């Protein structure tokens, strides 16, 4: 099964009214959250700024950490030493 971090971020952060006044979902930063094969996701305020940040693990062993800056997410896992590529031998 292929999963994407996009579906989890969209679910929690972007419920919006549609054109007919019907609630719907709007993709949030799809260029950042479109990586396939996401597994576990966790929201926590890792930097203590009062905003929930997002950690996503992938089948490859990579872990992406997204800092939430006023509802704009920035990938910061590599700077913090998290694995960003597969730990399996190629």
MOPAC internal coordinates of N, CA, C and O (Angstrom, degrees):
PM7 1SCF
backbone

  N    0.0000 0     0.00 0     0.00 0    0    0    0
  C    1.4348 1     0.00 0     0.00 0    1    0    0
  C    1.5219 1   108.81 1     0.00 0    2    1    0
  O    1.2310 1   120.38 1   -45.99 1    3    2    1
  N    1.2991 1   116.89 1   134.01 1    3    2    1
  C    1.4602 1   121.53 1   177.95 1    5    3    2
  C    1.5167 1   108.26 1   -99.81 1    6    5    3
  O    1.2310 1   121.18 1   -53.34 1    7    6    5
  N    1.3245 1   115.34 1   126.66 1    7    6    5
  C    1.4533 1   120.85 1   176.91 1    9    7    6
  C    1.5172 1   108.08 1  -121.98 1   10    9    7
  O    1.2310 1   120.92 1   -20.10 1   11   10    9
  N    1.2875 1   115.85 1   159.90 1   11   10    9
  C    1.4525 1   119.92 1   179.68 1   13   11   10
  C    1.5126 1   109.76 1  -132.41 1   14   13   11
  O    1.2310 1   120.89 1   -37.15 1   15   14   13
  N    1.3338 1   115.90 1   142.85 1   15   14   13
  C    1.4593 1   120.04 1   176.82 1   17   15   14
  C    1.5167 1   110.53 1   -59.34 1   18   17   15
  O    1.2310 1   120.42 1   153.66 1   19   18   17
  N    1.3046 1   116.81 1   -26.34 1   19   18   17
  C    1.4670 1   121.44 1  -177.88 1   21   19   18
  C    1.5198 1   111.18 1   -55.60 1   22   21   19
  O    1.2310 1   119.84 1   138.34 1   23   22   21
  N    1.3227 1   117.91 1   -41.66 1   23   22   21
  C    1.4617 1   119.34 1  -175.78 1   25   23   22
  C    1.5193 1   111.43 1   -65.24 1   26   25   23
  O    1.2310 1   119.09 1   145.27 1   27   26   25
  N    1.3166 1   119.35 1   -34.73 1   27   26   25
  C    1.4487 1   121.29 1  -179.65 1   29   27   26
  C    1.5259 1   111.98 1   -73.72 1   30   29   27
  O    1.2310 1   119.97 1   137.45 1   31   30   29
  N    1.3014 1   117.66 1   -42.55 1   31   30   29
  C    1.4569 1   121.12 1   179.23 1   33   31   30
  C    1.5195 1   109.67 1   -66.76 1   34   33   31
  O    1.2310 1   120.27 1   137.81 1   35   34   33
  N    1.3233 1   117.08 1   -42.19 1   35   34   33
  C    1.4525 1   120.50 1   178.72 1   37   35   34
  C    1.5170 1   110.49 1   -59.50 1   38   37   35
  O    1.2310 1   120.43 1   137.49 1   39   38   37
  N    1.2984 1   116.79 1   -42.51 1   39   38   37
  C    1.4510 1   121.43 1  -177.21 1   41   39   38
  C    1.5155 1   112.31 1   -60.96 1   42   41   39
  O    1.2310 1   119.56 1   135.39 1   43   42   41
  N    1.3011 1   118.45 1   -44.61 1   43   42   41
  C    1.4603 1   120.15 1  -173.45 1   45   43   42
  C    1.5137 1   114.62 1   -89.10 1   46   45   43
  O    1.2310 1   119.62 1   159.22 1   47   46   45
  N    1.3108 1   118.33 1   -20.78 1   47   46   45
  C    1.4601 1   116.55 1  -169.50 1   49   47   46
  C    1.5142 1   116.23 1  -120.10 1   50   49   47
  O    1.2310 1   119.40 1  -177.76 1   51   50   49
  N    1.3196 1   118.76 1     2.24 1   51   50   49
  C    1.4528 1   114.61 1  -173.29 1   53   51   50
  C    1.5204 1   114.58 1  -146.52 1   54   53   51
  O    1.2310 1   119.71 1  -136.05 1   55   54   53
  N    1.3045 1   118.17 1    43.95 1   55   54   53
  C    1.4526 1   119.47 1   172.76 1   57   55   54
  C    1.5212 1   106.57 1   -70.86 1   58   57   55
  O    1.2310 1   120.60 1   -54.44 1   59   58   57
  N    1.3143 1   116.47 1   125.56 1   59   58   57
  C    1.4646 1   120.12 1  -175.96 1   61   59   58
  C    1.5209 1   109.85 1  -139.88 1   62   61   59
  O    1.2310 1   120.59 1   -22.00 1   63   62   61
  N    1.3050 1   116.48 1   158.00 1   63   62   61
  C    1.4649 1   120.70 1   176.43 1   65   63   62
  C    1.5146 1   108.92 1   -77.61 1   66   65   63
  O    1.2310 1   120.96 1   -45.80 1   67   66   65
  N    1.3237 1   115.76 1   134.20 1   67   66   65
  C    1.4548 1   120.68 1   178.17 1   69   67   66
  C    1.5204 1   110.99 1   -80.70 1   70   69   67
  O    1.2310 1   120.76 1     3.72 1   71   70   69
  N    1.3274 1   116.15 1  -176.28 1   71   70   69
  C    1.4609 1   121.11 1  -176.15 1   73   71   70
  C    1.5246 1   112.56 1   -64.23 1   74   73   71
  O    1.2310 1   119.83 1   152.46 1   75   74   73
  N    1.3151 1   117.94 1   -27.54 1   75   74   73
  C    1.4609 1   120.91 1  -179.96 1   77   75   74
  C    1.5222 1   110.99 1  -100.62 1   78   77   75
  O    1.2310 1   120.17 1  -162.69 1   79   78   77
  N    1.3294 1   117.28 1    17.31 1   79   78   77
  C    1.4541 1   120.37 1  -179.34 1   81   79   78
  C    1.5148 1   112.87 1    78.86 1   82   81   79
  O    1.2310 1   120.17 1  -168.59 1   83   82   81
  N    1.3163 1   117.29 1    11.41 1   83   82   81
  C    1.4595 1   122.43 1   179.84 1   85   83   82
  C    1.5250 1   108.35 1   -93.68 1   86   85   83
  O    1.2310 1   120.49 1   -46.20 1   87   86   85
  N    1.3122 1   116.68 1   133.80 1   87   86   85
  C    1.4716 1   120.30 1   179.17 1   89   87   86
  C    1.5192 1   109.88 1   -62.65 1   90   89   87
  O    1.2310 1   120.71 1   -35.00 1   91   90   89
  N    1.3171 1   116.25 1   145.00 1   91   90   89
  C    1.4574 1   121.35 1   179.13 1   93   91   90
  C    1.5088 1   110.13 1  -156.19 1   94   93   91
  O    1.2310 1   120.53 1     6.68 1   95   94   93
  N    1.3195 1   116.60 1  -173.32 1   95   94   93
  C    1.4595 1   122.12 1   179.80 1   97   95   94
  C    1.5239 1   109.76 1  -118.42 1   98   97   95
  O    1.2310 1   121.38 1   -35.16 1   99   98   97
  N    1.3005 1   114.97 1   144.84 1   99   98   97
  C    1.4533 1   121.97 1   176.78 1  101   99   98
  C    1.5231 1   107.82 1  -122.80 1  102  101   99
  O    1.2310 1   120.38 1   -49.11 1  103  102  101
  N    1.3222 1   116.88 1   130.89 1  103  102  101
  C    1.4634 1   120.09 1   179.66 1  105  103  102
  C    1.5288 1   110.10 1   -62.96 1  106  105  103
  O    1.2310 1   120.99 1   -42.21 1  107  106  105
  N    1.3275 1   115.71 1   137.79 1  107  106  105
  C    1.4594 1   122.25 1   178.77 1  109  107  106
  C    1.5140 1   108.03 1  -109.55 1  110  109  107
  O    1.2310 1   120.12 1   -61.91 1  111  110  109
  N    1.3116 1   117.37 1   118.09 1  111  110  109
  C    1.4617 1   124.02 1   178.73 1  113  111  110
  C    1.5278 1   112.38 1    46.46 1  114  113  111
  O    1.2310 1   119.42 1  -120.79 1  115  114  113
  N    1.3247 1   118.72 1    59.21 1  115  114  113
  C    1.4718 1   120.51 1  -177.85 1  117  115  114
  C    1.5167 1   113.35 1   -58.66 1  118  117  115
  O    1.2310 1   119.41 1   152.61 1  119  118  117
  N    1.3294 1   118.73 1   -27.39 1  119  118  117
  C    1.4669 1   120.70 1   178.36 1  121  119  118
  C    1.5274 1   111.58 1   -65.67 1  122  121  119
  O    1.2310 1   120.32 1   156.05 1  123  122  121
  N    1.3243 1   116.99 1   -23.95 1  123  122  121
  C    1.4656 1   121.56 1  -179.73 1  125  123  122
  C    1.5264 1   111.51 1   -95.01 1  126  125  123
  O    1.2310 1   120.53 1   145.95 1  127  126  125
  N    1.3220 1   116.59 1   -34.05 1  127  126  125
  C    1.4590 1   121.18 1  -172.35 1  129  127  126
  C    1.5199 1   113.75 1  -108.98 1  130  129  127
  O    1.2310 1   119.35 1  -143.14 1  131  130  129
  N    1.3083 1   118.84 1    36.86 1  131  130  129
  C    1.4622 1   120.44 1  -179.02 1  133  131  130
  C    1.5268 1   113.17 1  -110.96 1  134  133  131
  O    1.2310 1   119.89 1  -171.19 1  135  134  133
  N    1.3176 1   117.82 1     8.81 1  135  134  133
  C    1.4668 1   121.06 1  -179.64 1  137  135  134
  C    1.5266 1   110.43 1   -66.76 1  138  137  135
  O    1.2310 1   119.69 1   -50.02 1  139  138  137
  N    1.3230 1   118.19 1   129.98 1  139  138  137
  C    1.4683 1   120.49 1  -179.75 1  141  139  138
  C    1.5270 1   112.15 1   -78.58 1  142  141  139
  O    1.2310 1   120.93 1   -13.86 1  143  142  141
  N    1.3071 1   115.82 1   166.14 1  143  142  141
  C    1.4578 1   125.67 1   173.02 1  145  143  142
  C    1.5259 1   114.22 1    72.22 1  146  145  143
  O    1.2310 1   120.59 1  -147.11 1  147  146  145
  N    1.3317 1   116.48 1    32.89 1  147  146  145
  C    1.4666 1   119.99 1   175.93 1  149  147  146
  C    1.5262 1   109.14 1   -71.65 1  150  149  147
  O    1.2310 1   120.66 1   -35.49 1  151  150  149
  N    1.3088 1   116.35 1   144.51 1  151  150  149
  C    1.4620 1   121.58 1   178.83 1  153  151  150
  C    1.5212 1   110.29 1  -113.29 1  154  153  151
  O    1.2310 1   120.43 1    87.79 1  155  154  153
  N    1.3040 1   116.78 1   -92.21 1  155  154  153
  C    1.4602 1   121.90 1  -177.13 1  157  155  154
  C    1.5192 1   110.96 1   -89.93 1  158  157  155
  O    1.2310 1   121.52 1   -32.32 1  159  158  157
  N    1.3169 1   114.71 1   147.68 1  159  158  157
  C    1.4596 1   121.57 1   177.62 1  161  159  158
  C    1.5150 1   108.57 1  -133.72 1  162  161  159
  O    1.2310 1   120.48 1   -36.58 1  163  162  161
  N    1.3096 1   116.68 1   143.42 1  163  162  161
  C    1.4584 1   120.45 1   178.85 1  165  163  162
  C    1.5189 1   109.20 1  -143.48 1  166  165  163
  O    1.2310 1   121.20 1   -45.22 1  167  166  165
  N    1.3158 1   115.31 1   134.78 1  167  166  165
  C    1.4569 1   121.40 1   175.23 1  169  167  166
  C    1.5117 1   108.90 1  -105.78 1  170  169  167
  O    1.2310 1   120.29 1   -46.86 1  171  170  169
  N    1.3124 1   117.05 1   133.14 1  171  170  169
  C    1.4683 1   123.00 1   177.32 1  173  171  170
  C    1.5233 1   107.22 1  -162.61 1  174  173  171
  O    1.2310 1   120.83 1   -21.47 1  175  174  173
  N    1.3124 1   116.01 1   158.53 1  175  174  173
  C    1.4609 1   121.08 1   177.15 1  177  175  174
  C    1.5229 1   108.02 1   -92.11 1  178  177  175
  O    1.2310 1   120.03 1  -100.49 1  179  178  177
  N    1.3462 1   117.56 1    79.51 1  179  178  177
  C    1.4656 1   120.34 1  -173.80 1  181  179  178
  C    1.5257 1   113.16 1   -70.78 1  182  181  179
  O    1.2310 1   119.86 1   156.55 1  183  182  181
  N    1.3358 1   117.88 1   -23.45 1  183  182  181
  C    1.4655 1   119.60 1  -177.12 1  185  183  182
  C    1.5299 1   113.71 1  -104.12 1  186  185  183
  O    1.2310 1   120.18 1  -176.50 1  187  186  185
  N    1.3403 1   117.27 1     3.50 1  187  186  185
  C    1.4574 1   121.49 1   173.35 1  189  187  186
  C    1.5186 1   115.53 1    71.18 1  190  189  187
  O    1.2310 1   119.69 1  -157.20 1  191  190  189
  N    1.3411 1   118.20 1    22.80 1  191  190  189
  C    1.4644 1   119.91 1  -178.89 1  193  191  190
  C    1.5264 1   113.40 1   -96.37 1  194  193  191
  O    1.2310 1   120.31 1  -176.39 1  195  194  193
  N    1.3310 1   117.01 1     3.61 1  195  194  193
  C    1.4594 1   120.74 1   178.42 1  197  195  194
  C    1.5197 1   114.64 1    88.40 1  198  197  195
  O    1.2310 1   119.68 1  -179.59 1  199  198  197
  N    1.3330 1   118.21 1     0.41 1  199  198  197
  C    1.4622 1   122.16 1   179.09 1  201  199  198
  C    1.5216 1   109.17 1  -113.62 1  202  201  199
  O    1.2310 1   120.58 1   -40.41 1  203  202  201
  N    1.3407 1   116.49 1   139.59 1  203  202  201
  C    1.4584 1   119.98 1  -179.46 1  205  203  202
  C    1.5267 1   110.64 1   -72.93 1  206  205  203
  O    1.2310 1   121.28 1   -52.92 1  207  206  205
  N    1.3189 1   115.16 1   127.08 1  207  206  205
  C    1.4583 1   123.05 1   176.02 1  209  207  206
  C    1.5253 1   107.24 1   -99.63 1  210  209  207
  O    1.2310 1   119.87 1   -11.04 1  211  210  209
  N    1.3162 1   117.85 1   168.96 1  211  210  209
  C    1.4558 1   122.18 1  -173.71 1  213  211  210
  C    1.5189 1   111.34 1  -128.92 1  214  213  211
  O    1.2310 1   120.47 1   -48.74 1  215  214  213
  N    1.3321 1   116.71 1   131.26 1  215  214  213
  C    1.4604 1   122.67 1   171.73 1  217  215  214
  C    1.5287 1   107.43 1  -114.42 1  218  217  215
  O    1.2310 1   120.73 1   -45.90 1  219  218  217
  N    1.3344 1   116.21 1   134.10 1  219  218  217
  C    1.4629 1   121.72 1  -179.27 1  221  219  218
  C    1.5206 1   108.57 1  -129.63 1  222  221  219
  O    1.2310 1   120.57 1   -52.35 1  223  222  221
  N    1.3363 1   116.52 1   127.65 1  223  222  221
  C    1.4643 1   120.06 1   174.81 1  225  223  222
  C    1.5239 1   108.72 1  -100.93 1  226  225  223
  O    1.2310 1   121.14 1   -27.35 1  227  226  225
  N    1.3256 1   115.43 1   152.65 1  227  226  225
  C    1.4578 1   121.71 1  -176.71 1  229  227  226
  C    1.5182 1   110.43 1  -124.85 1  230  229  227
  O    1.2310 1   120.82 1   -21.23 1  231  230  229
  N    1.3334 1   116.04 1   158.77 1  231  230  229
  C    1.4687 1   122.03 1   179.14 1  233  231  230
  C    1.5161 1   111.92 1   -54.39 1  234  233  231
  O    1.2310 1   119.60 1   148.54 1  235  234  233
  N    1.3082 1   118.37 1   -31.46 1  235  234  233
  C    1.4636 1   122.50 1  -176.66 1  237  235  234
  C    1.5254 1   112.74 1   -72.38 1  238  237  235
  O    1.2310 1   120.38 1   164.61 1  239  238  237
  N    1.3351 1   116.89 1   -15.39 1  239  238  237
  C    1.4533 1   121.08 1  -174.86 1  241  239  238
  C    1.5181 1   112.61 1   103.98 1  242  241  239
  O    1.2310 1   120.54 1   170.45 1  243  242  241
  N    1.3306 1   116.58 1    -9.55 1  243  242  241
  C    1.4631 1   120.89 1   177.80 1  245  243  242
  C    1.5263 1   109.85 1   -68.52 1  246  245  243
  O    1.2310 1   121.14 1   -30.97 1  247  246  245
  N    1.3128 1   115.42 1   149.03 1  247  246  245
  C    1.4621 1   122.07 1   174.91 1  249  247  246
  C    1.5204 1   107.13 1  -129.63 1  250  249  247
  O    1.2310 1   120.62 1   -57.12 1  251  250  249
  N    1.3205 1   116.43 1   122.88 1  251  250  249
  C    1.4560 1   121.11 1   177.80 1  253  251  250
  C    1.5246 1   108.11 1  -105.48 1  254  253  251
  O    1.2310 1   120.93 1   -49.42 1  255  254  253
  N    1.3148 1   115.82 1   130.58 1  255  254  253
  C    1.4566 1   122.05 1   177.41 1  257  255  254
  C    1.5162 1   107.54 1  -114.16 1  258  257  255
  O    1.2310 1   120.83 1   -58.95 1  259  258  257
  N    1.3368 1   116.01 1   121.05 1  259  258  257
  C    1.4588 1   121.77 1  -177.16 1  261  259  258
  C    1.5226 1   109.01 1  -111.15 1  262  261  259
  O    1.2310 1   120.59 1   -62.27 1  263  262  261
  N    1.3199 1   116.48 1   117.73 1  263  262  261
  C    1.4647 1   122.13 1   176.58 1  265  263  262
  C    1.5270 1   108.15 1   -82.96 1  266  265  263
  O    1.2310 1   120.91 1   -46.93 1  267  266  265
  N    1.3237 1   115.87 1   133.07 1  267  266  265
  C    1.4585 1   122.59 1   178.92 1  269  267  266
  C    1.5225 1   108.42 1   -93.00 1  270  269  267
  O    1.2310 1   120.71 1   -65.78 1  271  270  269
  N    1.3173 1   116.26 1   114.22 1  271  270  269
  C    1.4686 1   122.27 1   177.54 1  273  271  270
  C    1.5231 1   107.62 1  -115.39 1  274  273  271
  O    1.2310 1   120.69 1   -86.51 1  275  274  273
  N    1.3372 1   116.28 1    93.49 1  275  274  273
  C    1.4735 1   121.19 1   179.61 1  277  275  274
  C    1.5269 1   111.21 1    53.31 1  278  277  275
  O    1.2310 1   120.66 1  -130.47 1  279  278  277
  N    1.3368 1   116.35 1    49.53 1  279  278  277
  C    1.4651 1   124.59 1   177.44 1  281  279  278
  C    1.5260 1   114.45 1    72.28 1  282  281  279
  O    1.2310 1   119.66 1  -166.21 1  283  282  281
  N    1.3213 1   118.25 1    13.79 1  283  282  281
  C    1.4603 1   122.93 1   170.59 1  285  283  282
  C    1.5186 1   106.64 1  -116.17 1  286  285  283
  O    1.2310 1   120.73 1   -55.57 1  287  286  285
  N    1.3352 1   116.21 1   124.43 1  287  286  285
  C    1.4533 1   120.55 1  -176.65 1  289  287  286
  C    1.5267 1   111.04 1   -94.75 1  290  289  287
  O    1.2310 1   121.13 1   -38.72 1  291  290  289
  N    1.3311 1   115.44 1   141.28 1  291  290  289
  C    1.4622 1   123.20 1   177.89 1  293  291  290
  C    1.5207 1   108.13 1  -129.18 1  294  293  291
  O    1.2310 1   119.80 1   -49.78 1  295  294  293
  N    1.3306 1   118.00 1   130.22 1  295  294  293
  C    1.4655 1   121.92 1   179.23 1  297  295  294
  C    1.5237 1   108.53 1   -74.24 1  298  297  295
  O    1.2310 1   120.46 1   -58.44 1  299  298  297
  N    1.3295 1   116.72 1   121.56 1  299  298  297
  C    1.4677 1   121.21 1  -177.63 1  301  299  298
  C    1.5291 1   112.80 1  -127.75 1  302  301  299
  O    1.2310 1   119.75 1  -172.88 1  303  302  301
  N    1.3137 1   118.08 1     7.12 1  303  302  301
  C    1.4574 1   121.48 1  -176.44 1  305  303  302
  C    1.5114 1   114.19 1   -62.28 1  306  305  303
  O    1.2310 1   120.16 1   137.82 1  307  306  305
  N    1.3247 1   117.30 1   -42.18 1  307  306  305
  C    1.4692 1   120.39 1  -178.95 1  309  307  306
  C    1.5232 1   110.70 1   -61.45 1  310  309  307
  O    1.2310 1   120.23 1   139.81 1  311  310  309
  N    1.3175 1   117.16 1   -40.19 1  311  310  309
  C    1.4689 1   120.85 1   179.84 1  313  311  310
  C    1.5232 1   111.78 1   -65.32 1  314  313  311
  O    1.2310 1   120.68 1   156.43 1  315  314  313
  N    1.3323 1   116.31 1   -23.57 1  315  314  313
  C    1.4620 1   121.14 1  -178.81 1  317  315  314
  C    1.5297 1   112.24 1   -99.31 1  318  317  315
  O    1.2310 1   120.60 1  -171.62 1  319  318  317
  N    1.3345 1   116.46 1     8.38 1  319  318  317
  C    1.4557 1   120.89 1   174.53 1  321  319  318
  C    1.5195 1   116.06 1    84.30 1  322  321  319
  O    1.2310 1   119.72 1  -166.41 1  323  322  321
  N    1.3256 1   118.14 1    13.59 1  323  322  321
  C    1.4625 1   120.27 1   177.51 1  325  323  322
  C    1.5185 1   109.92 1   -77.12 1  326  325  323
  O    1.2310 1   120.11 1   -29.49 1  327  326  325
  N    1.3308 1   117.40 1   150.51 1  327  326  325
  C    1.4691 1   119.51 1   178.61 1  329  327  326
  C    1.5264 1   109.87 1   -67.00 1  330  329  327
  O    1.2310 1   120.16 1   -50.78 1  331  330  329
  N    1.3176 1   117.29 1   129.22 1  331  330  329
  C    1.4611 1   121.35 1  -178.24 1  333  331  330
  C    1.5210 1   112.80 1  -110.48 1  334  333  331
  O    1.2310 1   120.53 1   172.64 1  335  334  333
  N    1.3206 1   116.59 1    -7.36 1  335  334  333
  C    1.4611 1   121.63 1   178.38 1  337  335  334
  C    1.5152 1   108.84 1  -130.27 1  338  337  335
  O    1.2310 1   120.93 1    -5.55 1  339  338  337
  N    1.3108 1   115.82 1   174.45 1  339  338  337
  C    1.4490 1   121.08 1   179.69 1  341  339  338
  C    1.5190 1   111.19 1   -60.83 1  342  341  339
  O    1.2310 1   121.01 1   -41.87 1  343  342  341
  N    1.3242 1   115.67 1   138.13 1  343  342  341
  C    1.4632 1   118.67 1   173.38 1  345  343  342
  C    1.5142 1   111.21 1   -94.23 1  346  345  343
  O    1.2310 1   120.56 1  -176.83 1  347  346  345
  N    1.3443 1   116.54 1     3.17 1  347  346  345
  C    1.4498 1   121.09 1   176.10 1  349  347  346
  C    1.5268 1   108.94 1   -84.21 1  350  349  347
  O    1.2310 1   120.57 1   -35.90 1  351  350  349
  N    1.3158 1   116.52 1   144.10 1  351  350  349
  C    1.4686 1   120.65 1   179.13 1  353  351  350
  C    1.5235 1   109.19 1   -65.77 1  354  353  351
  O    1.2310 1   120.60 1   -37.28 1  355  354  353
  N    1.3139 1   116.45 1   142.72 1  355  354  353
  C    1.4701 1   121.11 1   179.57 1  357  355  354
  C    1.4919 1   110.46 1   -89.22 1  358  357  355
  O    1.2310 1   120.10 1   180.00 1  359  358  357

